[in-house]
Amino acid sequence: MFEFTPRQMKILEELVAAGFRPVAIPPYDSALCLRRGDCAVVLSQEPTGGLRMLAPPSFIIEGNLSVKLRRGQKDVFVWKKSEVEVTPERSTELETFRDDITRILQNASAQ
């Protein structure tokens, strides 16, 4: 379990206020994963007392992080043998998720 600094707790409060919720995502059980809608991100603690993204936000498939691939003429999010098409709605949801979490983390590091 994480022990958060007061600064990290403040960042987490801002993230929760923005609709992000902690979630367990295998194999990242020892990391801090946050989800909103069908998107998630894995965060880690910084030595300076902040939080940072370990990897870009991703679309969730069957409770797991997916990767975006090009299959033939279309883009898809894939996890193992499951895939969903990258629609304009899903792209917008992922972009908004990424923008919101990036803004909150950047604002926190500027303070």
C-alpha positions in Angstrom: 0.0 0.0 0.0 1.2 3.5 -0.8 2.0 6.1 1.8 1.2 9.4 0.2 2.8 12.8 1.0 0.5 15.7 1.8 1.2 17.0 -1.7 0.3 13.7 -3.3 -2.9 13.6 -1.2 -3.8 17.0 -2.6 -3.2 15.9 -6.1 -5.3 12.7 -5.5 -8.2 14.9 -4.1 -8.1 17.0 -7.3 -8.1 13.9 -9.5 -11.1 12.4 -7.5 -12.9 15.7 -7.8 -12.4 15.5 -11.6 -14.0 12.1 -11.7 -11.0 9.8 -11.6 -11.3 6.7 -9.4 -8.7 4.3 -8.1 -8.9 0.9 -9.7 -6.9 -2.4 -9.6 -5.6 -3.4 -13.0 -3.5 -6.5 -13.4 -0.5 -6.6 -13.5 -0.2 -3.2 -12.0 -1.5 -4.1 -8.6 1.4 -2.4 -6.9 0.9 0.8 -8.9 -1.7 3.6 -8.5 -4.2 3.1 -11.4 -7.0 5.6 -12.0 -10.0 5.2 -14.2 -12.7 7.5 -15.5 -15.2 6.1 -17.9 -13.6 3.6 -20.3 -10.1 5.0 -19.9 -7.3 4.4 -17.3 -3.8 5.5 -16.5 -1.0 4.1 -14.3 0.7 6.6 -12.0 3.8 6.4 -9.8 5.1 8.5 -7.0 7.9 11.0 -7.7 10.8 11.4 -5.3 9.9 15.1 -5.2 6.5 14.3 -3.7 4.4 14.5 -6.8 2.8 11.9 -9.1 3.6 11.1 -12.7 2.2 8.9 -15.5 4.1 5.7 -16.1 2.6 5.4 -19.6 0.1 7.2 -21.7 -3.5 6.8 -20.8 -5.2 3.8 -22.4 -8.7 2.5 -23.2 -9.9 -0.3 -21.0 -11.0 -3.7 -22.4 -12.3 -6.3 -20.0 -10.7 -4.5 -17.1 -7.3 -4.3 -18.7 -5.2 -1.6 -20.4 -5.2 -1.9 -24.2 -2.9 -0.8 -26.9 -3.9 1.0 -30.1 -3.1 -0.8 -33.3 -3.8 -0.4 -37.0 -5.6 -3.4 -38.4 -6.2 -3.2 -42.1 -8.0 0.1 -42.8 -9.0 0.8 -39.2 -7.6 1.6 -35.8 -8.5 -0.7 -32.9 -7.8 -0.9 -29.2 -6.5 -4.4 -28.4 -6.1 -6.5 -25.2 -5.0 -10.1 -25.9 -7.6 -11.4 -28.4 -10.2 -8.8 -27.6 -10.5 -5.6 -29.6 -12.8 -2.7 -30.0 -12.8 -0.2 -32.9 -11.4 3.2 -32.3 -14.5 5.4 -32.9 -14.6 9.2 -32.9 -16.4 8.9 -29.5 -13.7 6.7 -28.0 -10.9 8.9 -29.4 -12.6 11.9 -27.9 -13.0 10.2 -24.5 -9.4 9.1 -24.4 -8.1 12.6 -25.5 -10.2 14.3 -22.9 -9.0 11.9 -20.2 -5.4 12.5 -21.2 -5.8 16.3 -21.3 -7.5 16.4 -17.9 -5.1 14.2 -16.1 -2.1 15.9 -17.7 -3.4 19.3 -16.7 -4.0 18.3 -13.1 -0.5 16.7 -12.8 1.2 19.7 -14.5 -0.6 22.2 -12.3 0.4 20.2 -9.2 4.1 20.1 -10.2 4.1 23.9 -10.9 3.0 24.6 -7.3 
